[in-house]
């Protein structure tokens, strides 16, 4: 893990956890193997051409859960690396990982009861879904470009609250330990937060673009599309149904895509088919042209204020103010003339924090005028230290004080520090002399506004790390031991009589104590077919599976798929 961390920017290392590979049980391994065998069998003909070769190239085995360290090494030749994270992380952070060529991978794996699909991030989705297609050069370019753009997208405060509710809801569904009352309560909160989201922010729009492409995208022709979306590549059910007539296919169109919402807890009723990854690259560039980080101005400042989260405001001078925008004062034309942030703030230039202007100095917020100075005002370059000046902005903002320091980049003035300073607007005092030094950011216009910090390494340097879940070392349950035994029998070369005797003992114990487990019975059937053993017991096992099929609506299809593949491989 330490070797991996050296490749990850410091501000992202806080989200990285140890995979703790030894936590995976034999049942976990069987879940991985079942999903991967099913998907590989189906997807070798139905997925994008990069998928099959990409599995091996990205360090992924069908037979066992991948070690993320091995994946990290395997992805290196393709300009990528991999890192373990603990489930859901904020969208801005997720995209930031990808912008740096790092594939964030959730370390947990779905439970057997959620084998077809889980709304919570898991290693099947993150590793087997995302990694293989990254070996395609154009798709890799698209994902990195998307990451750099998506990490700048501004969300609303309601969307941030919805994210937290979504995380809680999906994690509860995956946990398998919650009762119906607990699920109902969390679902109600999720639906309440969802109803509060009434504005289609740029963050929501770009998340839809990501969802309908990287997660659930199809590529090729409308008549014969291929799968490339990770959600489809990692789902036993949706991967297969995606190409059937039950799911509507629509030609990819940027405007239509960003107008189409999605529900992570349900199968998708429609999918979009792009012609090529080049089409996606052009689409995300087109979308980015209208984002706040490219447009700037008052409208973009308002987006930052509505986000109520850390954002960066960039002036035409190159100076960048990072903080949570709380107040925007406007002139008679409705244009921003004074910006105030709340809480920890910092000033940077070209994404490097200026000396003495970090959160330690500006921990309680920052106030900054923006606009042109009146022609009658003394030019900033002619001002002298120790002499009082009054700066009059065309907007009506006035700054009166004594310059004590000029912070420059070559000949350009970036920040002027005033003592005994008063700042006012329309006779309202915005800054009092007794508040101490006033640091005036120099700039006439706002050229860019984006989510996150200008200098992330400095701004988030004191952020708490993600808490690593403790590894719970516990003895194998009897059922887990039976799964381990079958796995050992499959991987060990032994004479027929020994294999038959040991497999018989496992089957007898399974029949006596675990009448509802279908997956291990499918694995035993596979060994019966492959090695032509226990032929007289095969009908007994199949009759047990017939009974188990009645226990859950999903079981018939899961069991029959497993048996069909076992028969094909056993021929």
Protein Blocks (a to p, Z undefined) as FASTA:
>chain_A
ZZmmmmpcfklmmmpccfklmlpcfklmmmmmmmmmmmmmmmmmmmcfklmmmmmmnopa
fkbccdfklmmmmmmmnopacdddehjadfklmmmmmmnopacddfbdcdfklmmbcfbd
cfklmmmmmmmmmmpmklmmmmmmmmmmmmmpccdfklmmmmmmmmmmmmmmmnopacfk
lmmmmmmmmmmmmmmpmbdcfklmmmmmmmmmmmmccedjfklccdfbfklmmgmklmmm
mmmmkbccddddfklmmmpccdfkbccfbdcddfbfklmmmmmmmmmmmgmklngpjklm
mmmmmnopacddddfkopacddddfbdcddfkopafbdcdehjddddeehiacehiafkl
mmnoccddeddddfklccfklpcehiacddddfklpacddddfbdcdehjbcfbdcdehi
acdeehiafbdfklopadddedfbdfbdcedjfblmlmmmmgccddddddddddddfklm
mmmmmmmmmmpccdfklmmmmmmmmmmmmmmmmmmbmklmmmmmmmmmmnopaklmmmmm
mmmmmmmmmmpmklmmmmmmmmmmmmmmmZZ
